[in-house]
């Protein structure tokens, strides 16, 4: 089973991008999915998450109001719509599947990368100012 993140690219500040996270097998419907990012020279940080039934959604403060996470279990895909991109959003973005099925969770839970056990390869987002 693999996760694949896609949709990254080079955009200008203020533009939008949509990232997609797709599993090679139907393995996302029972699990939460998170997006993390790693900027050049920095550690990996939590961006957003959605639990298995879409009822618990969390964002890091810096992207609230600009990013939207959603899931389409019929397509086995979780998307991250990113609007009004800023230069500080430049990073490699990774999606990851939650380790445990049917978890409601909380912000501390989903923002902890130890609670994910399957990671995609990352997609680069570059925002020029």
C-alpha positions in Angstrom: 0.0 0.0 0.0 1.3 3.4 -0.9 0.2 7.0 -0.6 0.9 9.4 -3.4 0.8 13.2 -3.0 0.5 15.3 -6.1 -0.5 18.7 -7.3 2.5 20.8 -6.2 4.1 23.4 -8.4 5.5 26.8 -8.7 3.0 29.6 -8.2 2.9 33.3 -7.3 1.9 34.7 -4.0 -1.9 35.0 -3.9 -2.5 32.0 -6.2 -4.2 28.7 -5.4 -3.2 25.1 -5.6 -5.0 21.8 -4.8 -2.9 18.9 -3.5 -4.3 15.4 -3.7 -3.4 12.4 -1.6 -4.4 9.0 -3.2 -3.8 5.5 -1.9 -2.9 2.6 -4.1 -5.5 0.5 -2.4 -8.8 1.3 -0.7 -7.2 2.0 2.6 -8.2 5.6 3.5 -11.9 5.3 4.2 -11.5 4.1 7.8 -8.5 6.3 8.7 -7.8 9.9 9.3 -5.4 11.6 7.0 -3.0 14.5 7.7 -1.0 16.9 5.7 2.4 18.0 6.9 5.1 20.1 5.3 8.8 20.7 5.5 10.3 23.9 4.4 14.0 24.2 3.4 16.2 23.9 6.5 13.3 23.4 8.9 11.6 20.5 10.6 8.4 18.9 9.5 5.2 20.6 10.7 1.6 19.8 10.8 -0.7 21.6 8.3 -4.1 20.0 8.4 -6.0 16.8 9.2 -9.3 15.1 8.6 -10.5 12.2 10.6 -12.1 9.0 9.1 -15.7 10.4 8.9 -14.8 14.0 8.2 -16.2 15.3 11.4 -13.0 16.3 13.0 -10.9 18.7 10.9 -7.9 20.7 12.2 -5.6 23.3 10.8 -2.4 24.9 12.0 -3.0 28.5 12.8 -1.0 29.9 9.9 -3.2 28.3 7.3 -6.7 28.7 8.9 -9.0 30.5 6.5 -6.8 29.8 3.5 -6.5 26.0 3.4 -9.4 23.5 3.2 -9.0 19.8 3.7 -11.6 17.4 2.4 -12.0 13.7 1.6 -13.7 11.7 -1.1 -13.8 8.1 0.0 -15.3 7.0 -3.3 -12.2 8.2 -5.0 -9.9 7.1 -2.1 -8.5 10.7 -2.1 -7.9 13.4 0.4 -7.4 16.9 -1.0 -5.9 20.1 0.4 -7.2 23.2 -1.3 -4.7 26.1 -0.7 -5.8 29.6 -1.4 -4.0 32.9 -1.1 -0.6 31.2 -1.0 2.3 33.0 0.7 6.0 32.7 0.3 6.1 31.1 3.8 4.0 28.2 2.4 6.9 27.1 0.3 7.7 23.5 1.4 7.5 19.9 0.5 4.0 18.7 1.4 3.4 15.2 2.7 0.2 13.3 3.3 0.0 10.6 5.8 -2.6 8.0 7.0 -3.5 7.8 10.6 -2.2 4.7 12.4 -5.5 3.7 14.0 -8.9 3.3 12.3 -12.1 5.1 13.4 -10.4 7.6 15.6 -12.1 10.9 16.3 -9.0 12.5 17.7 -8.2 16.0 18.8 -5.7 18.6 17.6 -2.8 17.3 19.8 -3.5 13.8 18.4 -3.6 14.6 14.7 -0.8 17.1 14.8 1.6 14.4 16.2 3.3 12.7 13.4 3.8 9.6 15.5 0.1 8.9 15.1 0.6 8.2 11.3 2.1 5.0 9.9 1.9 5.5 6.1 3.5 8.5 4.3 3.4 9.7 0.8 6.6 10.7 -1.0 5.9 14.5 -0.9 5.1 17.1 -3.4 6.9 20.4 -3.7 5.0 23.7 -3.5 7.0 26.8 -4.3 5.4 30.2 -3.8 7.3 33.2 -5.3 6.7 36.6 -3.9 
